[in-house]
Amino acid sequence: MSGRKTETRELLLPPEVDWRDATQAIRAGQIRTQEQEHAEVIYPTSSYVFKSAAEAAATFAGDNPGNVYSRYTNPTVRMFEERLAALEGAENCVATASGMAAIVSACMALLKSGDHVICSRNVFGTTHAVFDKYMKKFGVETTFVPLTDMEGWRAAVKPNTRLLFIETPSNPLNEVADIASLAQLAHANGALLAVDNCFCTPVLQKPLSLGADLVIHSATKYLDGQGRCLGGAVVGDKALTSEVLAFLRSGGFTMSPFNAWVFLKGLETLPIRMKAHCENGMKVAQWLNEQSWVETVHYCGLPDHPGHELATRQQKGYGGVLSFRVKGGREQAWAFIDNTKWISITANLGDVKSTMTHPATTTHGRLSDDDKALAGISENLIRLCVGLEDFEDIRDDLLAGAAALGA
Ligand SMILES: *Cc1c(COP(=O)(O)O)cnc(C)c1O
């Protein structure tokens, strides 16, 4: 980039490869107009005008780099894509209307009838439905395997396996997958590895640097960080993401410019928020671990968690999502939740507000009893997404919940 004093300083500020995360999160990808605004601009326009029929034709054909139509080109959305790509260390990013739109777009772009997918068993419930119900309808078969069972992954590979799909750490038990080993397995068999990086965000984990081919995001969660907008993204190299963008042009699962602007603002504070989520998450996990009314705590930051060592190697922090089992069953878990005073009872996560849910009857309620047992979703399990309120206040509200257990 030319120096600060140059008169013709570029309005488009390219992501500096040597910037660190906090700088990328605040600076990467911004496009400035001639008005020289400091904050990013929202472009609420569906289409763009051309100087001539010839320019329109060239732009439509892709020979001219300009914007065409906001279903697949919008400057505010582009700024968000550039910034998230910079943070993930990726060549490119395609923003989508939601996290699910990101997953479906990647599937529609990269899979075809007759392909086989291997997906970790504990993925987000709706992701499970996409593979198990809708992809199946179009002739894509999916095998579900336990996230941490490397032998299971190897055994599931077929000649037509095209995609391995994981979330790590998993929801709600915080199991941790070895991204590098799964990437190796995928590549040795001509398949791709996609990692849903929702829980860690690029601040805590950069799956592409460990060999993954695609990163999926629900921007709805930590990237926004304050529970306002739905959005998603597919991140990866130019070849794969341009196929996803080509699908988006036809499929129309587009992120709105307003939402992209909210996510741009969210990204600016992502590194500092994730640090604080990790600190609060650790404090709450350690405290829960000492309580007599708690049976077990599932948080990969605790030394006795089976994924602790791998998480320490692979992640920069352990995040803000944990789960714990109270002594008893559904009655005790519900009584605990109902006796808290202000922690939000909602299935959402990645918010500055702490949230709590009973997986067996909400997020995982559609699983059969057998599948719940396989996934470790017992009736006494509670998921807690630790927000950024004061630790002491979160602790006191959990103690209010514990009073229902006679604690
Ligand atoms: C929420 C979530 C999704 C889906 O994202 P939406 O933005 O709600 O569509 C996908 N994966 C994970 C891990 C999630 O938590």
The ligand as a Tripos MOL2 file, in Angstrom:
@<TRIPOS>MOLECULE
LIG
   15    15     1     0     0
SMALL
NO_CHARGES

@<TRIPOS>ATOM
      1 C1        -26.4500  -21.6680   14.2140 C.3       1 LIG1
      2 C2        -25.5420  -22.5920   13.5770 C.ar      1 LIG1
      3 C3        -25.6490  -22.8810   12.2070 C.ar      1 LIG1
      4 C4        -26.7420  -22.3080   11.3360 C.3       1 LIG1
      5 O1        -26.6220  -20.9330   11.2360 O.3       1 LIG1
      6 P1        -27.8820  -19.9680   10.9220 P.3       1 LIG1
      7 O2        -27.2230  -18.6490   10.7520 O.co2     1 LIG1
      8 O3        -28.7860  -20.0430   12.1120 O.co2     1 LIG1
      9 O4        -28.5390  -20.4840    9.7040 O.co2     1 LIG1
     10 C5        -24.7260  -23.7460   11.6520 C.ar      1 LIG1
     11 N1        -23.7640  -24.3050   12.3990 N.ar      1 LIG1
     12 C6        -23.6350  -24.0610   13.7220 C.ar      1 LIG1
     13 C7        -22.5380  -24.6880   14.4820 C.3       1 LIG1
     14 C8        -24.5140  -23.1960   14.3550 C.ar      1 LIG1
     15 O5        -24.3980  -22.9720   15.6650 O.3       1 LIG1
@<TRIPOS>BOND
     1     1     2 1
     2     2     3 ar
     3     2    14 ar
     4     3     4 1
     5     3    10 ar
     6     4     5 1
     7     5     6 1
     8     6     7 2
     9     6     8 1
    10     6     9 1
    11    10    11 ar
    12    11    12 ar
    13    12    13 1
    14    12    14 ar
    15    14    15 1
@<TRIPOS>SUBSTRUCTURE
     1 LIG1         1 GROUP 0 **** ****
